[in-house]
Amino acid sequence: MNYLRPVLLLSLAVAAYAGEVKIIVNSSVNVESISATELKGIFLATSTSLDGSHVVPVLEKGGPAHEAFLKEYIGKTDAALQTYYRSLVFTGKASMPKMLAADEEVVAYVAKTKGAIGYVGAATNAEGVKTLEVK
């Protein structure tokens, strides 16, 4: 049973961080909350609108917020998500989403880009954007 302890602790740590990710949108998006299903659809390019507002996802290139977001809401690893996007691009169904290096870059991009939606760590200053509640 002791061999399960490290796995359990790691799982709890990732789950705890997942609650530390916040979803942000440009102020042009007229919603206050989003369902986990809607969020997944937007980031997997199966949906491009949220309550009538056109939305464009922005991703982080890596890091704890990115990993927690993928695990909690998308259900794919970073490598699997990249492969998924490449297949969409190859078949002409979508283009690669904007990818930024840090939380602060995501906040700045979302603030200035109409319809942009992204995610950042909960401790990140998200001034200039709206934070959505995930239901």
C-alpha positions in Angstrom: 0.0 0.0 0.0 2.9 2.4 0.6 3.6 2.5 -3.1 0.3 4.2 -3.7 1.1 7.1 -1.3 3.4 9.1 -3.7 0.9 8.6 -6.6 -2.0 9.8 -4.4 -0.1 12.8 -3.2 0.9 13.8 -6.7 -2.7 13.4 -7.8 -3.9 15.6 -5.0 -1.3 18.2 -5.7 -2.4 18.4 -9.4 -6.1 18.4 -8.4 -5.5 21.2 -5.9 -3.6 23.3 -8.5 -6.4 22.7 -11.0 -8.7 24.7 -8.7 -6.1 27.4 -8.9 -6.6 28.0 -12.6 -8.9 30.8 -13.6 -10.6 31.3 -17.0 -10.4 34.8 -18.4 -12.1 36.5 -21.3 -12.0 39.8 -23.1 -14.6 42.2 -21.8 -16.5 42.0 -25.1 -17.7 38.5 -24.2 -21.1 38.9 -22.5 -21.1 36.0 -20.1 -20.2 35.6 -16.4 -19.8 31.8 -16.3 -19.0 28.9 -18.6 -19.7 25.1 -18.3 -16.8 22.7 -18.4 -18.3 21.2 -21.6 -18.4 24.7 -23.3 -14.9 25.4 -22.2 -13.6 22.1 -23.7 -15.5 22.7 -26.9 -13.9 26.1 -27.4 -10.4 24.9 -26.7 -10.9 21.8 -29.0 -12.2 24.0 -31.8 -15.6 22.3 -31.9 -17.3 25.6 -30.8 -16.4 29.2 -31.7 -19.1 31.0 -29.8 -20.2 31.5 -26.2 -23.7 32.8 -25.7 -23.7 34.5 -29.1 -20.2 36.0 -28.7 -17.5 34.8 -31.1 -14.5 33.5 -29.0 -10.9 32.7 -29.8 -8.9 30.5 -27.5 -5.3 31.4 -26.4 -3.1 28.8 -24.8 0.0 28.9 -22.7 3.1 27.0 -24.1 3.6 25.1 -20.8 3.9 25.4 -17.1 1.8 24.5 -14.1 -1.4 26.4 -15.1 -1.2 24.9 -18.6 -0.8 21.4 -17.3 -3.6 21.8 -14.7 -5.9 23.3 -17.3 -5.4 20.4 -19.7 -5.9 17.8 -17.0 -8.9 19.4 -15.5 -10.8 20.7 -18.5 -9.5 19.2 -21.7 -8.5 15.6 -20.8 -5.4 15.6 -23.0 -1.7 15.8 -22.5 0.1 18.7 -24.1 1.6 16.4 -26.8 -1.9 14.9 -27.5 -3.4 18.4 -27.8 -0.6 19.5 -30.2 -1.2 16.5 -32.4 -5.0 17.2 -32.3 -4.5 20.8 -33.4 -2.1 19.7 -36.2 -4.7 17.3 -37.5 -7.3 20.1 -37.6 -4.8 22.4 -39.4 -3.9 19.6 -41.9 -7.5 18.9 -42.8 -8.4 22.6 -43.0 -10.9 22.5 -40.1 -9.1 25.0 -37.9 -5.9 27.0 -37.4 -3.4 26.7 -34.6 -4.4 28.8 -31.6 -2.3 31.6 -30.3 0.3 30.3 -27.8 2.0 32.5 -25.2 4.8 31.9 -22.7 3.4 33.3 -19.5 0.3 34.2 -17.5 1.0 37.9 -17.8 1.2 37.6 -21.6 -2.1 35.7 -21.7 -3.8 38.5 -19.6 -2.4 41.2 -21.9 -3.4 39.4 -25.1 -6.9 38.6 -23.8 -7.4 42.2 -22.6 -6.6 43.7 -26.0 -8.2 41.0 -28.3 -11.9 41.0 -28.8 -13.4 37.6 -28.1 -10.2 36.1 -26.6 -10.5 33.5 -23.9 -7.6 31.9 -22.0 -6.5 30.6 -18.6 -4.0 31.7 -16.0 -2.9 30.7 -12.5 -5.4 31.9 -9.9 -2.8 34.2 -8.3 -2.2 36.1 -11.5 -3.3 39.7 -11.7 -6.1 39.6 -14.2 -6.8 43.4 -14.3 -8.5 44.4 -17.6 -10.2 41.1 -18.3 -13.2 39.2 -16.9 -12.8 36.1 -14.9 -15.4 33.4 -15.6 -16.9 31.0 -13.1 -16.7 27.4 -14.4 -19.8 25.5 -13.6 
